[in-house]
Amino acid sequence: MVASEHIPEILLVDDEELLLEILQDYLEDEPYNLSTASDGQIAIDMLTAEPDKYDVVLLDRMMPNLDGLSALKQIKANPDLSSIPVILQTAMASKENILEGMDAGAFYYLTKPFEEENLRRIIATAVKDRINYLDLLDKTEESRKVLGMMQSGSFQFKTLEEGRLLATKLSSATDDPNKVVLGLSELIINAIEHGNAGVTYDEKTALVDAGNWEQTVNERIAAAENEGKFVNIDFKRYGQSATFIITDCGDGFDWKDYMQMSPERGGDNHGRGIAMANMFSFSKVEYQGKGNIVKVVVGDELDIEN
């Protein structure tokens, strides 16, 4: 498991020394270790030399030698680095610029000038997501050998804790659990919080800011009116490929706006889970009916069709 005494390591990348000093001043009272790099290539060299060291990268877009967007693409193309949340910060704030950064895999797109509190909030969210992911990986490794032999199964669960546990176990039944576990856990959480607990997008934004999102979801799931609501997952393996079908008891939603990264949500404290699952975890994500059923494919869909 991730050690409780683990101190998150943040890599700050900017070619302007003054801005690096300002960023360090903003974060000096936070419980992080801070490292710095003066351009994208130096950052890539540091990351590849110690791929397990860094938890979050704050990356300036406009730099000499290797610009931030190119560095971001290299990070996301490297299997050892691709899961690290990267916050792209820049004065290039057009919709096209933001979308370009999000499509390249930016966890957040932070536009200059930004407030100190906003920077702290975004980094804290990225750190939390990173630690949760590392914890999922630890739990996945515990059961990989056994569940790698599973060919099919049907599962029913109710709580966030149960959902996360099941995501780690079921991802172990695939050939690339480290990639699958991130997307599977995001879709499971979405089914619980939005589907069964009825937490809206704007409501979650406020709850995350207040620090009581998980408590609220757990309270709603336990409420009498939600007593009979569960999430169901059906799993099947086909050679090197697999499918998961996740069904919740909610009223569904318009999923189309969430399948890709959105410039409008670039600075929000959540809202990337479905897009991350679609872009990085699965070869196919397909919502069905009113949106309370989602089918995902791992590997080559032709193996499944045949």
N, C-alpha and C positions, 0 to 999 in steps of 0.2 A: 504494500500500500504506500501511497504518497506520505512521506514522513510529516508529522504534524508540525515539526520545527522547520520545515522547508521554507526558506526565504526566497520569494520570487525574484528572478533576475530579469531586469528590464534593459534592453539594448536601445540606446538613443542614437539616432543617426542623422546628422545634419552637417553641412559643410561650413556653416557659420558658427564660429566659436562662441560668440555672444549668445546665440540662441541655445546652444548646448548648455551654457551656464545658466540661462533662464530656466530651461527645462529641469535641470538638476536642482535649482532653488525651489521650483514648484513641488518637487517630489521628495525633497530631503527629509521631510517629517513622516513620510509614508514607510511602511515596513518592507522596503524593497532594497535589493542590491542594484546599483546602477552602473552600467558600462556605456562607453561612448565610442562612436566611429565617425570619421569626418567625411566619408563618402560611401557610396553604395558598394563598391568593390571591397573596401576594407571590411564592411559589415558582412558581406558574403564570405570572405575569408575567415572571419571570426566565427561565424555560424557553422560553417562546414568543418572547422577545426574542432569545435566542441558542440555538436548538434544537440546534445542533451542538456546543455547549460542554460539556455535562454527560454524564458516563459512568454515574453511579449516583446515585439519589436515596434518602436515608434520611428517611422521612416519618413524623412522629408522627400518630397517628390522631385524638386528641382536641385540637382547636384551635378558637379562635373564628374568625369571619368565613367561613372555608372549611375544613371539617374534612378530615382526611387521606384518608378514604375517598372523599369527593367530589373532592378534588384528584387522587387516583389514577385515578378514572374519567375525568376530563378529560384526563389525560396519555395514557391508553390509547386515548381516542377521537380523539386528534390524530395523524394519520399522521406528522408530523415528530418526534413525541416517543414514539410507542407502543413503540419497541424499547428504550427506556432501562429498565434494571432498576430497579424500585422496591422498597425494603425498607420494609415497614410495621411500625412499632414502637409498642407499646401495652401497657397493663395489662389490656385486655379480652381475656382468654385462654380464653373458652369455645369449644367446638367450633364453635358457630354463628358466633361472631365471626371466628374464624380462616378458616372456609370462605367467609364473606362477603368477606374481604379477598383470599383466593386467587382466588375467582371474578371479582373485579374486576380481576385481573391482577397482583397482588403477586408479586414474584420470591421474596421470603421474608416470613414473618410472625414478627417478633422480639418476644417477650413480655417485659415488664418485671417484675422487675429482671433484667437480663442481665449476664453476665460480660464483661469487657473483651476477653478472648481470643476469646470466641464472636463478638462484634461484628466483630473484626478478620478472623476466618476467613470470616464470611459476606460481608463487603464484598470481601475478596480474591477470593472465588469469583464474585461479581457482576461485578467489574472484569474478571476473566479472560474471562467469558462475553461481556461487552460488547466487549472488544478482539477476540476471535475473530469476533464478528458483523461488526464494522467491516471486518476483514480479508476476510471472505467477500464483503462488499458491493464492496470494491475489485476483487476478482478477478471478480466477476459483471459489473461494468461493462465489463471488458476484452473480453468475448465476446458481449455482448448483441445487437449488430447482426447478427452472423453466425448465432448459434444461434436467434435469433428467427424464422428462416426454416425451422427444422427441424420436420418433421411427425411423425416417429416414429423410434424407435431402441431397440436392445437393448444393454445394457452389462453387463460382468462385472468385478468388482474384488475386492481382498482386504484392503488395508491402510486405516488411518485416513486417511493422507495422500491415497490415491487416492479414498477416499470423499468427503472434503471438497472435493477438486478437482472431482469429478463433480457434487456438489451445486451448486457455483457455476456450472458450465457448464450443467447441465440447467435450473436455475431461470431462466437467461437465455432459455430457449425459451418462457417464459410471459409474460403481459402484466403481471405484478406480481412481478418477481424479488426485490425487497427483502423482500417478505413471505414468499414461497415458500422462499427459501434457508434461513431459520432453521429452519422445520419439516422441510424435506427433509434438512438436515444432521443434525438430531436423530434422525430415523428411521433414517438410514443408520448413524450411530454406534451406535444401539441394535442394529441387525442385526449389526454387526461384533463389538461387545463382549459383548453378552448371547447373541446367536445363535451366532456362530461361535467366539468365544473362551471362552464359558461363564462369564463374570464375573457373579456373583450381585449382587443389590441391596446386601446387607450388605457383601459383599466390596468393591464399588465405594466405599461410604462410607468404609471404612478406607483404601483405596488413594488416594482423593482427599485425605483428611486427611494421609496420609504423603507426598503429592506425587509418587507413582510410578504413577498410574493408567495413563497413556498408555504408559509403558515396559512395564508388565506386559501390557497388551493386545497391544502389538507383539510381545513375546516369545512369547506364546501363539499368536498367529496364525502365527508363523514356525516353531512346533514341528512335529515330524514328524507327529504325530497329526492336525494340522489342515492338512496340505499340500494336500489336495484340496477344502478348503472355500472357497467364494467367495460373494459377494453379487451377485445379479442384479437389474437394474432394467429394466423395459420402460416406454417412454414413448410416448404418443400424444397428438396435438393434434387438437381438434375445434373449429374456428372460434376463438372466444375462450376456450374451455375446454380442459382437458387432464387426463390421468390418468397417475399413476405407480404401478407395481406393484413392490414391493420384496420379494425373497425371499432368505432366508438358509438355511443348512444346519443350523440348531440344532434343538433338541427343542421349540421353542415355549414359550409362557408364558401365564399368565392375564392378559390385557391389560385386562380390564374395570376393575380398580381404578386403572389409570393413565390413563384417558381424560379424567378431570377432576382439577382440583387437589384435594389431600387435606389436611385439617387435621393428620392424623397425620404427614405428611411435610413440614409447613410449615417446620420448622427444619432439615431435612436439607440436605446439601451437594450434592445432585443429586436426580433423580427427577421433574423437571417437563417433560422434553422431549416426551413423547408428548402430554401435556395441552396444552402450548403449541402443538404442531402442530395439534391438534384444535380448539383455541379460536381461534387467530389466523392460522394459515398456510393452511389448506385449508377448502373448503366441506364436505368429508366425509373422514373417516378410518375405514376399515373393515378390521379384522383378519379373516383368513380361516383356516379349518382349525384347526390346533393353535396358531397364533399366530406362525408363522415366515413368514407372507405378509401384507403390508399393502398395501391399495389406497387411494390418496388422490386426491381430485378437486380441481382448481383451476377455479373459475368455476361455471357453471350446469350441473348434471348433466343437465338436460333437453336441452341441446345435444348431450351425448354419447349419450343414449338415442335421439335422433332422427337 
